[in-house]
Amino acid sequence: MKNTHITELLSNKELNTVSSDDTLKVLLNNQLRDSTSTNYYMMDENDVLRGIISERHLIRYLGGYIPFVDQKGLNQFLDNIETVRISDIMETEFTSISVDSFLTDIVPLIDDCCGEIPVIDSQGRLLGEVTAQSILQRFERKQIRRDEAVLAHSC
């Protein structure tokens, strides 16, 4: 398990992607409708990962408008989400991991990244993400195979 290649740990969740021209309203609508990943990834025209909006980042941003104390505050919030572009609020400094990495490379990083780390190729293109859940599932599959092997040898 120690030398498990990162490609064996990629999550099977569909990734959320957004365009730099998308607004906060588009992102929130997508989040409420059907979100499988807690990160939103913004790529440029060459599919190079340029920014991330995590749920944690989104909540921190929205925290400036919550709670709505009156109708004026609510109206200001609704106007804002229609005009704020994703590129204005995304995190451009983020942790990612190379597709050439191993489990031992990612374990120290997973906690700082809200449990999800983007995996990129040598050109910076997003290939997927590794999640705390995908790592735990890998451990579980290894344990099941080991238990099955022990049972097969004991019969």
HUQUIWO-V16654 format. One record per residue. SS is DSSP state (h for helix, s for strand, l for the rest). OMEGA is omega as a letter, one per 30 degrees, with the letter a starting at -180 (NA if undefined). NEAR is the number of other ideal C-beta (glycine too) atoms within 10 Angstrom. Layout:
# HUQUIWO-V16654
SS;OMEGA;NEAR, SS;OMEGA;NEAR
This chain:
# HUQUIWO-V16654
l;a;11, l;a;6, l;l;7, l;l;16, s;a;12, h;a;20, h;l;13, h;a;14, h;a;22, s;l;16, l;l;20, l;l;10, l;l;17, l;a;10, l;l;16, s;l;17, s;l;16, s;l;22, l;l;13, l;l;15, l;l;10, l;l;17, s;l;18, h;l;22, h;l;14, h;a;16, h;a;22, h;l;13, h;l;13, h;a;15, h;a;15, h;a;8, h;a;7, l;a;9, l;l;15, l;l;10, l;l;19, l;l;18, s;l;26, s;a;23, s;l;20, s;l;22, s;l;17, l;a;13, l;l;6, l;a;9, l;l;14, s;a;13, s;a;21, s;a;17, s;a;19, s;l;24, s;l;23, s;l;19, h;a;15, h;l;13, h;a;17, h;l;19, h;l;10, h;l;11, h;a;14, h;a;15, h;l;9, h;a;8, h;a;14, l;f;10, l;l;7, l;a;13, l;l;8, l;a;8, h;l;8, h;l;9, h;l;13, h;l;13, h;l;11, h;l;12, h;a;15, h;l;12, h;a;10, h;a;15, h;l;16, h;a;10, h;a;10, l;l;15, s;l;15, h;a;19, h;l;15, h;a;11, h;a;16, l;l;21, s;a;13, l;l;9, l;a;6, l;l;18, l;l;12, s;a;17, s;a;20, s;l;13, l;l;15, l;a;12, l;l;18, s;l;15, h;a;18, h;l;11, h;a;13, h;a;20, h;l;11, h;a;8, h;a;14, h;a;17, h;a;9, h;a;9, h;l;22, l;l;16, l;l;17, s;l;21, s;l;26, s;l;21, s;a;23, s;l;18, l;a;14, l;l;8, l;l;9, l;l;16, s;a;15, s;l;20, s;a;16, s;l;20, s;l;25, s;a;26, s;l;23, h;a;17, h;a;13, h;l;18, h;l;20, h;l;10, h;l;14, h;l;16, h;a;12, h;l;10, h;l;11, h;a;12, h;l;11, h;l;10, h;l;10, h;l;10, h;l;10, h;l;10, h;l;10, h;l;9, h;a;9, h;a;8, h;a;7, h;a;6, l;NA;4
